[in-house]
Structure formats: structure tokens, C-alpha cells
Amino acid sequence: MGISYLETLPLNGIAKLPEGPPPNTVPFTGYPQQHPSEKNKLLLIYDPLGVNPALMEFMVEDVLYAEDISQAVTESGEGIPLVKIWVRKGARGVLLEPFEVQDPIQFVNKGRDTQGRILLE
């Protein structure tokens, strides 16, 4: 997945509270992007430099807290800002999963593999 596909998401509408994340939220870490056509949605690229990055989609209103955590660096030296976001428990997210076009379709990340990677965080 090319990172240049999307523009950087301004996190203006998401609270950065000094006392920490609110209760009843779940953290996710990755590279945040604004959805290219739906401004009320946030895309989060989980493990952007990994072998099988995952793409998650959340409603911006469900992201209750955000924190800058570090930068990942590509082989060419380009910095990729990473954030940790806390999403309201009970909110609906979408996980986009890559697959290989074959007959039958071959999923690159089996759902459980992706779930295991995310839950280890």
C-alpha cells in the first residue's frame, strides 16, 4: 500500500487531554490518514512498514483521544508519524484485508492472524 496515496490527517477535532485517555476506550497504534472522500472517517494504517499492514477505518466522532508516539523510518529515510488513538468501546470499525486474486481467493492475512497481531498491542 502506498503511503503517498492519502494526505496527512489533521487531528484538530480529536481531543488531546493532558490527563490521559478517557475510560471505556480501546487503543490502536498506526499511521493516521483522512479518508479521501468521507471527511467524517479516519483511516489508520496499522504496522505501515510491516510485511502485511492492515487498514482500519473509524468514524472520527468515535476517536476520543490521540497521542503522538514516535516516527517509523523507511529505508529511504522518510519519517512516518505514528499515533496512538483511543476509540470508544462499542464503536464500529472496518478492517480492510488484502487478498490475492486467485480461484479460490487466497487471503494474505487470515482474519485471526490479523486479530492476533492487533490484540498483542
Backbone torsions as a table, in degrees:
resi	resn	phi	psi	omega
1	MET	NA	129.4	179.8
2	GLY	-83.3	127.7	-178.7
3	ILE	-71.9	-26.5	-179.1
4	SER	-70.7	-8.1	-179.1
5	TYR	-61.1	-35.0	-174.6
6	LEU	-115.6	157.2	175.9
7	GLU	-88.1	156.1	178.6
8	THR	-63.2	138.8	-179.7
9	LEU	-85.1	120.9	171.8
10	PRO	-75.5	124.5	-176.7
11	LEU	-89.2	30.4	-176.0
12	ASN	-58.2	-40.7	-174.5
13	GLY	-82.3	-2.4	-177.4
14	ILE	-103.6	128.9	-176.8
15	ALA	-68.8	138.0	172.0
16	LYS	-114.8	88.5	-173.1
17	LEU	-82.4	133.7	-179.1
18	PRO	-67.3	-25.0	-177.4
19	GLU	-87.1	2.4	176.3
20	GLY	103.3	179.1	-175.6
21	PRO	-66.9	147.9	178.4
22	PRO	-71.4	159.8	177.1
23	PRO	-68.0	164.9	177.8
24	ASN	61.4	41.0	175.7
25	THR	-129.9	162.2	179.0
26	VAL	-126.0	131.4	-178.2
27	PRO	-84.6	146.4	173.0
28	PHE	-137.5	140.1	-179.1
29	THR	-117.9	138.3	177.8
30	GLY	172.5	-163.4	-178.9
31	TYR	-101.0	112.7	-175.2
32	PRO	-83.7	143.1	176.9
33	GLN	-142.2	149.3	173.8
34	GLN	-80.4	140.7	177.3
35	HIS	-60.1	136.0	-174.6
36	PRO	-65.8	-24.6	-177.5
37	SER	-125.5	-16.7	-179.0
38	GLU	-120.3	98.9	-172.9
39	LYS	-66.7	-13.3	178.6
40	ASN	-89.6	8.9	180.0
41	LYS	-122.2	148.8	178.7
42	LEU	-116.2	134.6	172.1
43	LEU	-103.2	138.4	177.5
44	LEU	-126.9	119.0	178.5
45	ILE	-91.0	107.3	-179.4
46	TYR	-81.4	130.1	179.8
47	ASP	55.9	59.2	-172.1
48	PRO	-61.3	-25.8	179.7
49	LEU	-102.8	4.3	-179.5
50	GLY	-76.5	176.3	-179.6
51	VAL	-67.5	-39.8	-178.6
52	ASN	-129.7	74.8	179.5
53	PRO	-64.5	150.6	178.4
54	ALA	-109.3	147.2	178.0
55	LEU	-113.3	120.9	179.9
56	MET	-113.2	148.7	179.1
57	GLU	-127.4	131.4	178.3
58	PHE	-132.4	154.5	169.8
59	MET	-74.1	135.6	-179.1
60	VAL	-58.2	-36.9	-178.6
61	GLU	-64.6	-19.7	179.3
62	ASP	-88.1	-9.8	177.1
63	VAL	-88.7	110.5	-172.2
64	LEU	-98.1	-13.6	-176.3
65	TYR	-159.3	145.4	177.8
66	ALA	-140.8	148.4	-178.8
67	GLU	-144.3	127.4	172.6
68	ASP	-69.5	133.7	-178.5
69	ILE	-118.6	-38.8	-177.9
70	SER	-174.7	-173.5	173.4
71	GLN	-128.1	136.1	170.0
72	ALA	-91.2	150.5	-177.7
73	VAL	-122.1	129.3	178.4
74	THR	-75.9	170.2	177.9
75	GLU	-60.4	-28.9	179.7
76	SER	-84.5	1.3	177.8
77	GLY	89.8	5.0	178.7
78	GLU	-75.6	131.2	178.9
79	GLY	-85.4	137.7	177.2
80	ILE	-119.6	112.1	-177.9
81	PRO	-70.0	133.5	177.6
82	LEU	-111.3	145.8	177.4
83	VAL	-132.6	159.2	169.9
84	LYS	-112.4	125.6	177.6
85	ILE	-114.1	149.7	176.0
86	TRP	-113.7	120.7	-176.6
87	VAL	-104.9	139.5	-179.3
88	ARG	-57.0	129.7	175.0
89	LYS	-59.8	139.0	-179.6
90	GLY	93.2	-13.2	178.1
91	ALA	-69.3	157.3	178.1
92	ARG	-99.9	131.8	174.0
93	GLY	-120.8	164.0	177.6
94	VAL	-120.7	132.6	176.6
95	LEU	-111.4	116.0	178.0
96	LEU	-91.9	127.9	-173.2
97	GLU	-119.1	131.6	179.8
98	PRO	-72.2	153.1	175.4
99	PHE	-147.2	157.7	177.5
100	GLU	-97.3	132.7	-179.0
101	VAL	-76.1	106.0	-179.9
102	GLN	-144.4	178.0	174.6
103	ASP	-125.3	99.4	4.4
104	PRO	-80.6	166.2	-179.5
105	ILE	-60.6	136.9	178.0
106	GLN	-108.6	112.9	-179.8
107	PHE	-79.1	130.7	-179.4
108	VAL	-68.0	-49.8	176.2
109	ASN	-110.9	116.6	172.1
110	LYS	-67.2	145.4	-177.1
111	GLY	-49.2	-41.0	-179.2
112	ARG	-68.7	-35.4	177.1
113	ASP	-62.1	-46.0	179.0
114	THR	-64.4	-44.3	179.2
115	GLN	-59.0	-42.8	179.2
116	GLY	-63.3	-41.0	179.2
117	ARG	-64.0	-41.8	-177.2
118	ILE	-72.8	-40.2	-177.6
119	LEU	-71.7	-19.2	178.1
120	LEU	-72.1	-14.2	-177.9
121	GLU	-62.8	NA	NA
